[in-house]
């Protein structure tokens, strides 16, 4: 096995949400997915697999696997697939995320308004 092939299989998997994440910055996620040395999983709260795949392709994002998930079940999928870096926009999807997963949150109109993060009492607390 070459060093390049070995590094691909040793690289930590990346997980990315579709709606509210990839569609917020498609150029960034297209570039990130193409240079990521490990597997790229798209974990999305969608019902239509073919439409999800079509949208991902239209954004130019590389997806080694597309997984449809309930938003409250994303953390178990992240754990099952060994995803170590995960990007999403919804706090509800980050509840129960394994502690060894680095989480990145995308800012958009649904979670940020008037210079402040929006959250519920279920997903956050006021400091």
N, C-alpha and C positions, 0 to 999 in steps of 0.2 A: 504494500500500500504506500503510495507516495505521500510526502509530507503535506501536500495540498489536500489530498483526499482525506487523510487522517485528521487534519484540522477542521474540515467540514463536519465530520462525524463527532468530533470532540466539542465543537462549539455549542454553546447553550442555545436552546430553542427560543424563538421570539414569538409572542402572541400579540395580535393586533385586532381590535374591534373594527367593524366596518362603519356602521351608521353613527355619526357624531364624532368619528375619529378619522378614518381614512378619507371620508368625503369632505372633511374640514381642511385637509392639507394633502391632496392627492399627489402633488409633485414630491413632497417630502417623503411620503410613505412609499412611493414608487422607487425613489432612490435608495431609501433605507432597506427595503426588501431585497433589492438587487445586490446590495453590497454586504448584506448580513451573511456571515460565514456558516451559519447553521440553518436548521429548518425554520420556516416561517409558517405559522398557523394563523389563519383568520378565524376568530371565534366571535360569531355574530348572533344577535337575537333576531333571527329571521325565520320565516316559515318556508320560504321558497328557495331551495338550494340552487336551482338553475339561474334564477334571477340574481342571487348573491354572487355566484361565479361570474356571471356576465358583467355585473357592476364592478367587481374586483378587476377583471380583465380590462374594462373600459378605463379604469384609473391607472393602468400600467403597473399594477402591484403584483409581485411574485407571491404565489401562494402554493406551498407544498401540500397543504391540506386545508380545506374549508370545513368548519364545524358549526352546525346550527345548535344554539344553546338557549335555554331559558336564562334570563339575566341573573337570576339568583343561583344558578347552577354553574356559572362560569368558573368559579373557584375550584370546583371538583374536577372540571375538565382541564384546567391549568395544571392541577396536581397530577392527574392521570397521564398527561402527555409530557410531563417534566419541563414545562415551560418555565424559564427562569426570569424572563423579562416580559412584562405585559403592559400594553397601552390601551386605555379605555377612557371614556368621558363620563361614565355614570358611577357614582359612589356605590350604588346598590350592587353593581357588578364586582366591586372590590371587597365586599364583605366576606369574611372567612377565607380571604386569600392566604395561601401558605406563607409563612414568615420568610422563607428563603427566596421568595419571588420579589424582584424589584419592580415596583409599579410606577408608571408614568400616567399622569392625568392630562387629558387634552382640554383646553379651555374652549368653550363655544357658547352660543347664545342661550343654551338650555341650562348651563351650570355656572354662568358668570354674568353678572348684571350690575351696572352702576359701580364698577370697580370692586365688586365683592363676589366671593364664591357663594353659590347657592347650595344649600344642603338641607336635609331633613333631620329631625331629632334622632332618627334611626341610624343615620350615617355619619353624624358629626355632633360635636358639642362646642358651645361657645367658650372661649378661653377668657 
